[in-house]
Amino acid sequence: MPEQENRSNPSTGGMGGGGGEVDWEAERRRRRARFLRELAEARALRDRVQPRRAKAARLRHAMRMRTFRW
């Protein structure tokens, strides 16, 4: 992905910098958000390619939700 090449390395400051930790957390949140977007996209693609499996998974999930005790 092109955005990975343009990224700066947030861990260059080591343990000393206060601002470095914030940058590291922001970078971690960006990577996690990108991962979750790609995961959702992959699941949507799988659901479109295999509709029977997707329907069965939806029914299993609905059954689990119905039998779950709060």
C-alpha positions, 0 to 999 in steps of 0.5 A, a space after each residue: 500500500 502506498 500510505 505505508 511507504 510515506 509513514 514516519 517511524 514514531 518509535 525513534 525517540 525511545 522511552 524519553 519523549 512525551 510526544 513520541 508516545 502520543 504519536 505512537 498511540 495515534 499511529 497504532 489507532 490508524 493501523 487498527 482502523 485500517 485493519 478493521 476496514 480491510 477486515 470488513 471489506 474482506 467479509 463483505 466480499 466473502 458474503 457476496 461470493 458465497 451467499 449460502 455460507 453467509 446466510 448460514 452464518 447469519 442464522 447461526 449468529 441470530 440463534 446465538 443471540 436469541 439463546 444468550 442470557 443477559 
